[in-house]
Amino acid sequence: MAGVRLEKVTKRFGRTEVIRDVDLEVADGEFLVVVGPSGCGKSTVLRLIAGLEEVTSGRIWIGGKDVTNLPPAKRGVSMVFQSYALYPHMDAYKNIAFGLQMSGTSGETVDQRVRRVARMLQIDDLLHRKPRELSGGQRQRVAIARAIVREPQVFLFDEPLSNLDAALRAQTRLELTRLHDELKATMIYVTHDQLEAMTLADRIVLLNAGRIEQAGKPTELYQQPATRFVAEFIGSPKMNILPVTVEAGVVILPSGERLQAPVAHDGPADLGIRPENIALVTREEANAIRARVLHVDELGESRIIHAALDGRTTLAIRHPADRPAPNKGDEIAVRLDPGHLHLFAPDGSRVQ
């Protein structure tokens, strides 16, 4: 297997700069997930590594070799596209086997690899079917199998599970994790799905407008977001953000209520707190603030209470399902855990 390194990589389409001066190193055997909103450039990064797009400036290295100007076939990578990209006149078996056959692999080896991967992805009974006879999810699994069977130096995945139903996505995530553990392969995986990113990644890279906003372990991005953008993007429901003013350790909320909090900052700021770090309390408790329930989402194992502080600013509160739930319109008191407060400057950078 091999590591991947991007050095000052920039990509422009005409005057539009899609990727901006990106430095990124992927360790040999690492499962890296690139996540971000639509249009942030994550698929373009993958295509640059694969050689499907030319860099405007910068260098790309795979396995210690400069591949910036090499064609895709000589980079030692295998890519699964968001679209299926299957040959319509070939059955699933031939689609999976095609790359191996073209490389001169023996027929017996081809057959063994194809059937092993087909069993792994639960398509062994579909190998005789052509793409038009398969569902969207089945076609995507054939595309994944075609990449896996080649055993490349680096696997590139461009939102490969987007056409699968929820249960099959969860199952295939487990299979990809197991495959990574077995092969110790370098995998770079692009998705907009936070759950995929958090559950699959050794490390996450969050892109925003063509730049790396933050890179780190999933827990780092969740617990210590470097910017307000990261704080709001990672997590579902997203982190609550409240515009506040801080004066000598006192946080003044939009409603005018005041909280004592261990924050070393003065002036305007955005206060962030995750839904699970807000608790319903009695009004007499210290630092309790008032809110009015707008809606309650029942999730089974928990519920999300949406509440308004001042008619404009809202909070999402994760509440245990085994406790009584308030009703829409109820006035409640909540407490923000002072040990889990995040503070961001007006420009979005992290203050505390």
Secondary structure, DSSP 8 states (H G I E B T S, - for coil): ---EEEEEEEEEETTEEEEEEEEEEE-TT-EEEEE-STTSSHHHHHHHHHTSS--SEEEEEETTEE-TTS-GGGTTEEEE-SS----TTS-HHHHHHHHHHHTT--HHHHHHHHHHHHHHTT-TTSTT--GGGS-HHHHHHHHHHHHHHT--SEEEEESTTTTS-HHHHHHHHHHHHHHHHHHT-EEEEEES-HHHHHHH-SEEEEEETTEEEEEE-HHHHHHS-SBHHHHHHSSSS--EEEEEEEETTEEE-TTS-EEE------EEEEEEE-GGGEEEE-TTSTT-EEEEEEEEEE-SSEEEEEEESSSS-EEEEEEETTS----TT-EEEEEE-GGG-EEE-TTSBB--
